[in-house]
Amino acid sequence: MNQKFKKYFPPFIGILAVFTVWYIVCRTGLLSSYVLPSPGRVFQSFCKMLQSGELFRDLRISFLRVGKGFVIAFILAFAFGMLRAMIPASAGYYEYLVQFFKNVPPLSMIPLLILWCGIGETTKTVIIVLASFFPMYLNIVKGFTGCDRKLLEVGTMFGYTERQKFFRIMLPYAMADILVGMRIGLGYSWRAIIGAEMVAASTGLGHMILFAQQMSRTDKVIVGIFAIGIAGYLTDRIFGLLISIFLKGAGENGWN
């Protein structure tokens, strides 16, 4: 019990300090309620949105979009990473393209994507894929190319084929980097979907925030921000828990 208290006490104090400052600013009138509504008003809006089902509906839609785009991005990242690991010479054909698009913000592609794909689900899926592909791909390549050469030599001594060496040596060795890359990519997916939904959607958390801003409902905007942060945090913690279970903590890389 004492250990749990020590673990959760500092975060609790930090969160309490933020809400205290927020309450004092609103109470003293340093900012108008239009610019920064009070915590009580935000909480009331949160309860109303829960009761009406509005918040859960938009959250579910955003979650499904993130899941779809994330899975597609991982499949592509793993395929290209595996191709580079098994056929190193193939990297020359696409590596420069990867490095180029890695530096292009996905949201800058929205005008073209709307022109090509419309404002349907395809546009939002592509944006998520573009946002989450690169951190996963780079970590997957790091894991595969960083495999200990001595282990591969041992595999050769035992008569392993290239395919066997990949699945029995390289893949287990790279698993920590792969999972960490997936965890980072998941965070990028949440960041991308909100921007995409603000531009090319009629549902989802991003659209909810934009519509609330247009209606001058700052309290709903803050509720949406909290919903995004909590959803992203929970999915990240679940992923971190899976890493700890499957790798016995070896893949945390500094995350608690």
C-alpha beads as a LAMMPS data file, in Angstrom:
LAMMPS data file: protein, C-alpha beads

256 atoms
255 bonds

1 atom types
1 bond types

-500.0 500.0 xlo xhi
-500.0 500.0 ylo yhi
-500.0 500.0 zlo zhi

Masses

1 110.0

Atoms # bond

1 1 1 0.000 0.000 0.000
2 1 1 2.845 2.359 0.850
3 1 1 4.524 1.701 -2.502
4 1 1 1.305 2.428 -4.403
5 1 1 0.886 5.652 -2.432
6 1 1 4.396 6.773 -3.348
7 1 1 3.789 5.914 -7.004
8 1 1 0.501 7.752 -7.452
9 1 1 0.983 10.657 -5.036
10 1 1 3.176 12.878 -7.309
11 1 1 0.835 12.570 -10.354
12 1 1 -2.149 13.291 -8.106
13 1 1 -0.477 16.449 -6.771
14 1 1 0.390 17.587 -10.306
15 1 1 -3.185 17.115 -11.555
16 1 1 -4.615 18.759 -8.435
17 1 1 -2.316 21.762 -8.932
18 1 1 -3.533 22.227 -12.520
19 1 1 -7.193 22.124 -11.500
20 1 1 -6.520 24.458 -8.556
21 1 1 -4.885 27.074 -10.781
22 1 1 -7.703 26.643 -13.306
23 1 1 -10.318 27.194 -10.577
24 1 1 -8.527 30.246 -9.166
25 1 1 -8.182 31.857 -12.601
26 1 1 -11.902 31.390 -13.263
27 1 1 -12.915 32.447 -9.759
28 1 1 -10.918 35.684 -9.827
29 1 1 -12.151 36.581 -13.308
30 1 1 -8.691 36.833 -14.887
31 1 1 -10.220 35.247 -17.978
32 1 1 -13.831 35.408 -19.066
33 1 1 -15.991 32.288 -18.908
34 1 1 -16.203 32.418 -22.707
35 1 1 -12.434 31.948 -23.012
36 1 1 -11.999 29.564 -20.081
37 1 1 -15.110 28.059 -18.467
38 1 1 -14.878 26.891 -14.873
39 1 1 -14.131 23.239 -13.990
40 1 1 -17.683 22.909 -12.668
41 1 1 -19.209 24.039 -15.950
42 1 1 -16.964 21.684 -17.932
43 1 1 -17.948 18.813 -15.632
44 1 1 -21.650 19.591 -16.125
45 1 1 -21.195 19.545 -19.906
46 1 1 -19.306 16.271 -19.598
47 1 1 -22.178 14.678 -17.649
48 1 1 -24.768 15.936 -20.159
49 1 1 -22.752 14.579 -23.078
50 1 1 -22.452 11.227 -21.317
51 1 1 -26.187 11.057 -20.665
52 1 1 -27.094 11.946 -24.246
53 1 1 -24.594 9.419 -25.618
54 1 1 -22.986 12.090 -27.792
55 1 1 -19.529 11.646 -26.294
56 1 1 -19.499 7.851 -26.514
57 1 1 -20.739 7.937 -30.104
58 1 1 -17.978 10.257 -31.301
59 1 1 -15.365 8.435 -29.218
60 1 1 -16.362 5.067 -30.667
61 1 1 -16.188 6.389 -34.230
62 1 1 -12.745 7.913 -33.681
63 1 1 -11.526 4.728 -31.998
64 1 1 -12.635 2.565 -34.929
65 1 1 -10.922 4.897 -37.391
66 1 1 -7.708 4.855 -35.389
67 1 1 -7.786 1.064 -35.133
68 1 1 -8.326 0.588 -38.865
69 1 1 -5.590 2.997 -39.928
70 1 1 -3.167 1.705 -37.305
71 1 1 -3.545 -1.923 -38.408
72 1 1 -3.023 -1.037 -42.083
73 1 1 0.029 1.073 -41.222
74 1 1 1.559 -1.738 -39.161
75 1 1 1.064 -4.312 -41.922
76 1 1 2.768 -2.020 -44.442
77 1 1 5.577 -1.075 -42.039
78 1 1 6.254 -4.701 -41.143
79 1 1 6.180 -5.789 -44.796
80 1 1 8.671 -3.123 -45.872
81 1 1 10.834 -3.730 -42.798
82 1 1 10.895 -7.463 -43.451
83 1 1 11.711 -6.853 -47.108
84 1 1 14.655 -4.681 -46.139
85 1 1 15.881 -7.255 -43.629
86 1 1 15.665 -10.246 -45.976
87 1 1 16.650 -8.427 -49.193
88 1 1 18.858 -5.460 -48.144
89 1 1 19.399 -4.375 -51.755
90 1 1 15.649 -3.682 -52.109
91 1 1 15.909 -0.677 -49.768
92 1 1 17.493 1.389 -52.509
93 1 1 14.237 1.337 -54.484
94 1 1 12.016 2.885 -51.799
95 1 1 14.176 4.199 -48.946
96 1 1 14.513 7.702 -50.420
97 1 1 10.743 7.903 -50.854
98 1 1 10.266 6.851 -47.235
99 1 1 12.729 9.501 -46.043
100 1 1 10.969 12.133 -48.159
101 1 1 7.419 11.425 -46.991
102 1 1 8.616 11.009 -43.408
103 1 1 9.163 14.790 -43.333
104 1 1 5.817 15.675 -44.941
105 1 1 3.098 16.423 -42.333
106 1 1 0.091 14.161 -43.031
107 1 1 -2.321 17.075 -42.577
108 1 1 -0.666 18.863 -45.498
109 1 1 -1.944 16.022 -47.687
110 1 1 -5.590 16.635 -46.783
111 1 1 -6.411 18.937 -49.755
112 1 1 -5.080 16.373 -52.232
113 1 1 -6.700 13.444 -50.427
114 1 1 -10.081 15.187 -50.424
115 1 1 -9.664 15.867 -54.135
116 1 1 -8.731 12.230 -54.850
117 1 1 -10.822 10.334 -52.302
118 1 1 -13.543 12.766 -51.230
119 1 1 -14.407 13.389 -47.583
120 1 1 -15.266 9.774 -46.798
121 1 1 -13.476 7.288 -44.569
122 1 1 -10.682 6.677 -47.081
123 1 1 -9.196 10.130 -46.550
124 1 1 -9.100 9.758 -42.781
125 1 1 -7.647 6.246 -43.020
126 1 1 -4.851 7.402 -45.319
127 1 1 -3.984 10.266 -42.962
128 1 1 -3.691 7.869 -40.018
129 1 1 -1.556 5.486 -42.085
130 1 1 0.777 8.297 -43.127
131 1 1 1.109 9.477 -39.524
132 1 1 1.756 6.103 -37.872
133 1 1 3.646 4.240 -40.606
134 1 1 7.008 5.972 -40.258
135 1 1 7.709 5.560 -36.512
136 1 1 6.734 1.891 -36.785
137 1 1 8.790 1.333 -39.910
138 1 1 11.904 2.980 -38.463
139 1 1 11.689 0.952 -35.247
140 1 1 11.066 -2.283 -37.144
141 1 1 14.079 -1.652 -39.369
142 1 1 16.161 -0.792 -36.293
143 1 1 15.171 -4.067 -34.675
144 1 1 15.911 -6.195 -37.720
145 1 1 19.163 -4.534 -38.774
146 1 1 20.424 -4.421 -35.190
147 1 1 20.276 -8.176 -34.825
148 1 1 23.508 -9.642 -33.461
149 1 1 25.562 -11.020 -36.356
150 1 1 26.914 -13.769 -34.133
151 1 1 23.413 -15.139 -33.648
152 1 1 22.927 -15.266 -37.401
153 1 1 26.260 -17.073 -37.758
154 1 1 25.082 -19.630 -35.228
155 1 1 21.926 -20.094 -37.309
156 1 1 24.064 -20.683 -40.392
157 1 1 26.091 -23.293 -38.501
158 1 1 22.865 -25.137 -37.668
159 1 1 21.840 -25.098 -41.306
160 1 1 19.020 -22.548 -41.040
161 1 1 17.660 -21.153 -44.288
162 1 1 17.270 -17.374 -44.658
163 1 1 13.590 -17.751 -43.871
164 1 1 14.305 -19.771 -40.743
165 1 1 16.918 -17.272 -39.567
166 1 1 14.423 -14.466 -39.986
167 1 1 11.561 -16.069 -38.058
168 1 1 13.659 -17.890 -35.415
169 1 1 16.392 -15.314 -34.772
170 1 1 15.763 -11.867 -36.258
171 1 1 12.065 -11.581 -35.454
172 1 1 12.342 -12.551 -31.753
173 1 1 15.393 -10.282 -31.419
174 1 1 13.525 -7.328 -32.951
175 1 1 10.275 -7.860 -31.037
176 1 1 11.040 -5.208 -28.402
177 1 1 11.687 -2.533 -31.044
178 1 1 8.621 -3.614 -33.023
179 1 1 6.292 -3.279 -30.034
180 1 1 7.803 0.043 -28.973
181 1 1 7.376 1.321 -32.533
182 1 1 3.744 0.192 -32.484
183 1 1 3.220 2.027 -29.217
184 1 1 4.638 5.234 -30.670
185 1 1 2.641 4.774 -33.877
186 1 1 -0.568 4.404 -31.882
187 1 1 0.016 7.800 -30.283
188 1 1 0.630 9.362 -33.694
189 1 1 -2.613 7.789 -34.923
190 1 1 -4.634 9.585 -32.244
191 1 1 -2.957 12.877 -33.047
192 1 1 -3.638 12.480 -36.773
193 1 1 -7.290 11.432 -36.570
194 1 1 -8.290 14.530 -34.621
195 1 1 -6.816 16.816 -37.251
196 1 1 -8.404 14.794 -40.048
197 1 1 -11.832 14.856 -38.398
198 1 1 -11.641 18.612 -38.018
199 1 1 -11.313 19.010 -41.777
200 1 1 -12.962 16.060 -43.470
201 1 1 -15.600 14.547 -41.207
202 1 1 -19.106 15.010 -39.856
203 1 1 -18.589 12.687 -36.867
204 1 1 -15.831 11.877 -34.379
205 1 1 -14.059 13.756 -31.603
206 1 1 -12.265 16.115 -33.966
207 1 1 -15.518 17.190 -35.597
208 1 1 -17.138 17.537 -32.169
209 1 1 -14.387 19.921 -31.039
210 1 1 -14.573 21.988 -34.226
211 1 1 -18.370 22.211 -34.107
212 1 1 -18.259 23.231 -30.430
213 1 1 -15.757 25.978 -31.265
214 1 1 -18.024 27.267 -34.045
215 1 1 -20.932 27.337 -31.579
216 1 1 -18.781 29.159 -28.977
217 1 1 -19.052 26.214 -26.572
218 1 1 -15.595 26.305 -25.035
219 1 1 -16.742 23.903 -22.315
220 1 1 -17.437 21.218 -24.949
221 1 1 -14.087 21.902 -26.578
222 1 1 -12.354 21.190 -23.267
223 1 1 -14.455 18.039 -22.772
224 1 1 -13.329 16.850 -26.199
225 1 1 -9.682 17.548 -25.369
226 1 1 -9.989 15.587 -22.131
227 1 1 -11.697 12.709 -23.984
228 1 1 -8.868 12.552 -26.530
229 1 1 -6.189 12.645 -23.852
230 1 1 -7.844 9.990 -21.688
231 1 1 -8.555 7.680 -24.646
232 1 1 -4.988 8.005 -25.914
233 1 1 -3.548 7.517 -22.433
234 1 1 -5.612 4.394 -21.749
235 1 1 -4.746 2.773 -25.073
236 1 1 -1.072 3.588 -24.492
237 1 1 -1.145 2.067 -21.011
238 1 1 -2.837 -1.074 -22.326
239 1 1 -0.171 -1.376 -24.994
240 1 1 2.543 -0.829 -22.401
241 1 1 0.989 -3.557 -20.247
242 1 1 1.045 -5.956 -23.193
243 1 1 4.717 -5.135 -23.774
244 1 1 5.496 -5.885 -20.133
245 1 1 3.586 -9.170 -20.283
246 1 1 5.053 -10.485 -23.533
247 1 1 8.588 -9.186 -23.032
248 1 1 8.660 -9.227 -19.227
249 1 1 9.413 -5.500 -19.144
250 1 1 12.290 -5.702 -21.638
251 1 1 10.546 -3.458 -24.151
252 1 1 9.555 -0.567 -21.938
253 1 1 12.497 1.618 -23.026
254 1 1 12.055 4.071 -20.185
255 1 1 8.241 4.101 -20.102
256 1 1 6.629 3.264 -16.797

Bonds

1 1 1 2
2 1 2 3
3 1 3 4
4 1 4 5
5 1 5 6
6 1 6 7
7 1 7 8
8 1 8 9
9 1 9 10
10 1 10 11
11 1 11 12
12 1 12 13
13 1 13 14
14 1 14 15
15 1 15 16
16 1 16 17
17 1 17 18
18 1 18 19
19 1 19 20
20 1 20 21
21 1 21 22
22 1 22 23
23 1 23 24
24 1 24 25
25 1 25 26
26 1 26 27
27 1 27 28
28 1 28 29
29 1 29 30
30 1 30 31
31 1 31 32
32 1 32 33
33 1 33 34
34 1 34 35
35 1 35 36
36 1 36 37
37 1 37 38
38 1 38 39
39 1 39 40
40 1 40 41
41 1 41 42
42 1 42 43
43 1 43 44
44 1 44 45
45 1 45 46
46 1 46 47
47 1 47 48
48 1 48 49
49 1 49 50
50 1 50 51
51 1 51 52
52 1 52 53
53 1 53 54
54 1 54 55
55 1 55 56
56 1 56 57
57 1 57 58
58 1 58 59
59 1 59 60
60 1 60 61
61 1 61 62
62 1 62 63
63 1 63 64
64 1 64 65
65 1 65 66
66 1 66 67
67 1 67 68
68 1 68 69
69 1 69 70
70 1 70 71
71 1 71 72
72 1 72 73
73 1 73 74
74 1 74 75
75 1 75 76
76 1 76 77
77 1 77 78
78 1 78 79
79 1 79 80
80 1 80 81
81 1 81 82
82 1 82 83
83 1 83 84
84 1 84 85
85 1 85 86
86 1 86 87
87 1 87 88
88 1 88 89
89 1 89 90
90 1 90 91
91 1 91 92
92 1 92 93
93 1 93 94
94 1 94 95
95 1 95 96
96 1 96 97
97 1 97 98
98 1 98 99
99 1 99 100
100 1 100 101
101 1 101 102
102 1 102 103
103 1 103 104
104 1 104 105
105 1 105 106
106 1 106 107
107 1 107 108
108 1 108 109
109 1 109 110
110 1 110 111
111 1 111 112
112 1 112 113
113 1 113 114
114 1 114 115
115 1 115 116
116 1 116 117
117 1 117 118
118 1 118 119
119 1 119 120
120 1 120 121
121 1 121 122
122 1 122 123
123 1 123 124
124 1 124 125
125 1 125 126
126 1 126 127
127 1 127 128
128 1 128 129
129 1 129 130
130 1 130 131
131 1 131 132
132 1 132 133
133 1 133 134
134 1 134 135
135 1 135 136
136 1 136 137
137 1 137 138
138 1 138 139
139 1 139 140
140 1 140 141
141 1 141 142
142 1 142 143
143 1 143 144
144 1 144 145
145 1 145 146
146 1 146 147
147 1 147 148
148 1 148 149
149 1 149 150
150 1 150 151
151 1 151 152
152 1 152 153
153 1 153 154
154 1 154 155
155 1 155 156
156 1 156 157
157 1 157 158
158 1 158 159
159 1 159 160
160 1 160 161
161 1 161 162
162 1 162 163
163 1 163 164
164 1 164 165
165 1 165 166
166 1 166 167
167 1 167 168
168 1 168 169
169 1 169 170
170 1 170 171
171 1 171 172
172 1 172 173
173 1 173 174
174 1 174 175
175 1 175 176
176 1 176 177
177 1 177 178
178 1 178 179
179 1 179 180
180 1 180 181
181 1 181 182
182 1 182 183
183 1 183 184
184 1 184 185
185 1 185 186
186 1 186 187
187 1 187 188
188 1 188 189
189 1 189 190
190 1 190 191
191 1 191 192
192 1 192 193
193 1 193 194
194 1 194 195
195 1 195 196
196 1 196 197
197 1 197 198
198 1 198 199
199 1 199 200
200 1 200 201
201 1 201 202
202 1 202 203
203 1 203 204
204 1 204 205
205 1 205 206
206 1 206 207
207 1 207 208
208 1 208 209
209 1 209 210
210 1 210 211
211 1 211 212
212 1 212 213
213 1 213 214
214 1 214 215
215 1 215 216
216 1 216 217
217 1 217 218
218 1 218 219
219 1 219 220
220 1 220 221
221 1 221 222
222 1 222 223
223 1 223 224
224 1 224 225
225 1 225 226
226 1 226 227
227 1 227 228
228 1 228 229
229 1 229 230
230 1 230 231
231 1 231 232
232 1 232 233
233 1 233 234
234 1 234 235
235 1 235 236
236 1 236 237
237 1 237 238
238 1 238 239
239 1 239 240
240 1 240 241
241 1 241 242
242 1 242 243
243 1 243 244
244 1 244 245
245 1 245 246
246 1 246 247
247 1 247 248
248 1 248 249
249 1 249 250
250 1 250 251
251 1 251 252
252 1 252 253
253 1 253 254
254 1 254 255
255 1 255 256
